[in-house]
Amino acid sequence: MTVPAQAQADLRLEDDGRVPFADLRPMHDEIASEIDDAWKRLRTTGRFIGGPAVERFEQEWASYCGVQHAVGVANGTDALVLALRALGIGPGDEVIVPANTFIATAEAVVLAGAIPVFVDVHPESLLLTATIVDAAVTERTAAVMVVHLYGHMPDMEALVATARRHRLALVEDAAQAHGSSYAGKRAGSFGDVACFSFYPGKNLGAFGDGGAVVTNDDALARELRCMADHGRTEGTKYEHRLVGTNSRLDALQACVLSAKLMRLDAWTAGRRMIVDVYRDQLALGGLRLVEPLADVMSAWHLLVSRVEDRETVRTVLGLRGVEDRKSVV
Ligand SMILES: *Cc1c(COP(=O)(O)O)cnc(C)c1O
């Protein structure tokens, strides 16, 4: 069996014996000539904003996620803010947010002018459940942000049903779940809208910042596209029908993402192989890994373990050259 680049990257020791938290170099070596060619083409055509490279990646990403539309934006945080704004969520609205997520999930709610309502998660999965959401709904609740933390996904069938029953918008924060699936359906295809980040360290990462919003809703996709481009009326240069923002995916990044997307499933398979190795070995040490639900194929953005005394374990690993997240891009 050939070990994919991602697997090689994660298993390799540096010359000085350090174990890097993540090393993107082998993946980037694999796509180097494609990127060089694509960037050379861009340099000669000059289509840096929008244009065929961005359109191509948007189509590829929508089809990969199993949805109708993907709108490229500047980063994952903008994707979340734009998704909320396009749904009409703003001042006076409450949005349910899991308490254990990267700050951007809640930050986006505040930036949209709404109120984040933090809820606890299931103690085993560390994810939302329908029961938890049910208990947090008030008259002012407008939406729920479902975060696929570490690449794991909660029971989406139950969450979609709960959101429908309460007439809430369901926004997936899929920034850690490129290619994850629940019951065979990809992350990003369950919510009214779903948001991705292409920050370099994510499973699908650009050579800088990038993001996307995906949806099956034609009108919402049009609204998102308009908002991300200064509220510009489609096909015009200086007609603006609303106050939007400048949040676009660069063509340079779209080329990188298209090249990586062709390999994403192989790289994810590599991650799964590594998880299997760790699971076997770590079972001996009494660590408890945070595992996905039975119906979930996780993209394993992170492999997280619970330990009794986190700081001690961290210090001991550090002394042995095992780097932690702080050193990540
Ligand atoms: C990375 C991340 C974001 C934000 O994405 P950026 O591209 O860094 O703005 C949002 N939510 C989660 C869960 C993330 O991991």
The ligand as an SDF file (V2000), in Angstrom:
LIG
                    3D

 15 15  0  0  0  0  0  0  0  0999 V2000
  -11.0160   27.9900   11.2560 C   0  0  0  0  0  0  0  0  0  0  0  0
  -12.3870   28.0690   11.7800 C   0  0  0  0  0  0  0  0  0  0  0  0
  -13.2100   29.1780   11.5020 C   0  0  0  0  0  0  0  0  0  0  0  0
  -12.7360   30.4550   10.8540 C   0  0  0  0  0  0  0  0  0  0  0  0
  -12.1150   30.3620    9.6380 O   0  0  0  0  0  0  0  0  0  0  0  0
  -11.0730   31.4940    9.1580 P   0  0  0  0  0  0  0  0  0  0  0  0
  -10.8500   31.1520    7.7250 O   0  0  0  0  0  0  0  0  0  0  0  0
   -9.8380   31.3470    9.9940 O   0  0  0  0  0  0  0  0  0  0  0  0
  -11.7250   32.8290    9.3340 O   0  0  0  0  0  0  0  0  0  0  0  0
  -14.5270   29.1250   11.9240 C   0  0  0  0  0  0  0  0  0  0  0  0
  -14.9970   28.0790   12.6240 N   0  0  0  0  0  0  0  0  0  0  0  0
  -14.2310   27.0180   12.9400 C   0  0  0  0  0  0  0  0  0  0  0  0
  -14.8380   25.8850   13.7010 C   0  0  0  0  0  0  0  0  0  0  0  0
  -12.8970   26.9800   12.5440 C   0  0  0  0  0  0  0  0  0  0  0  0
  -12.1380   25.9200   12.8770 O   0  0  0  0  0  0  0  0  0  0  0  0
  1  2  1  0
  2  3  1  0
  2 14  2  0
  3  4  1  0
  3 10  2  0
  4  5  1  0
  5  6  1  0
  6  7  2  0
  6  8  1  0
  6  9  1  0
 10 11  1  0
 11 12  2  0
 12 13  1  0
 12 14  1  0
 14 15  1  0
M  END
$$$$
